[in-house]
């Protein structure tokens, strides 16, 4: 995502609506969190298991992170998640994450 784009509640609603329209209502995300980077291996693969642990607030034991290209990404994702405020989306009962 372009760093110049303002991360607003309206943008989150538009992203959620786009997913609903293109993929279907069942795929609409419950929460959206902006991030500067994702946890990737040195070969560029996204480490989805780490994203799942952060989303589930299971950050005490992240398991093996020795293959991470940039370990600071994990700390940033955990910090951002802990300081976000959840607001109800006006279209349904899902939550959107706004900083």
C-alpha positions in Angstrom: 0.0 0.0 0.0 1.2 3.5 -0.8 2.5 5.2 2.4 0.9 8.5 1.3 -2.7 7.1 1.5 -4.5 8.1 4.7 -5.6 5.2 6.7 -9.1 6.1 7.7 -12.2 4.3 8.8 -13.7 5.1 5.4 -10.8 3.3 3.6 -11.3 0.3 5.8 -15.0 0.2 5.0 -14.2 0.5 1.3 -11.7 -2.4 1.5 -14.2 -4.6 3.3 -16.9 -3.7 0.7 -14.5 -4.5 -2.1 -13.8 -8.0 -0.7 -17.6 -8.5 -0.3 -18.2 -7.5 -3.9 -15.3 -9.3 -5.6 -15.1 -12.5 -3.5 -18.3 -12.7 -1.6 -19.8 -11.8 1.8 -18.3 -14.9 3.5 -14.8 -13.7 2.7 -15.2 -10.2 4.2 -12.5 -9.6 6.9 -13.6 -9.2 10.5 -10.7 -6.9 11.1 -8.1 -5.0 9.0 -4.8 -3.8 10.3 -2.4 -1.6 8.3 1.2 -2.6 8.5 4.5 -1.4 7.0 5.7 -4.9 6.4 4.9 -8.6 6.8 6.9 -11.3 8.5 8.7 -12.9 5.6 11.5 -15.5 5.3 14.7 -14.6 3.6 13.3 -16.2 0.4 10.3 -13.9 0.6 7.6 -16.2 1.7 5.0 -14.7 4.1 5.0 -16.6 7.5 1.2 -16.9 7.9 1.5 -18.8 11.1 3.0 -15.7 12.8 0.2 -13.5 11.5 -2.3 -16.0 12.9 -0.7 -16.0 16.3 -0.6 -12.2 16.4 -4.3 -12.0 15.3 -5.2 -14.5 18.1 -3.1 -12.6 20.7 -0.9 -15.6 21.2 2.4 -13.7 21.2 4.1 -15.2 24.2 5.5 -18.1 22.1 6.0 -17.4 18.5 7.9 -20.6 17.8 10.9 -20.7 15.5 11.5 -17.3 14.0 15.1 -17.9 12.9 14.2 -17.7 9.2 12.7 -14.3 9.4 14.3 -11.7 7.1 13.4 -8.8 9.5 12.4 -9.8 13.1 11.5 -6.2 13.9 8.4 -6.6 11.8 6.9 -8.9 14.4 7.4 -6.4 17.2 5.8 -3.7 15.1 2.7 -5.8 14.3 2.2 -6.8 17.9 2.6 -3.1 19.1 0.2 -1.8 16.4 -2.4 -4.4 17.3 -2.2 -3.6 21.0 -2.7 0.2 20.4 -5.5 0.0 17.9 -9.1 0.9 18.6 -11.9 -1.2 17.2 -14.9 0.4 15.7 -18.0 -1.2 14.5 -18.5 -1.1 10.8 -21.8 0.6 10.0 -22.8 -2.0 7.4 -22.7 -5.0 9.8 -21.4 -6.2 13.1 -17.8 -6.9 12.0 -15.0 -4.9 13.5 -12.5 -2.7 11.7 -9.2 -1.7 13.2 -8.4 2.0 13.1 -5.3 3.6 14.5 
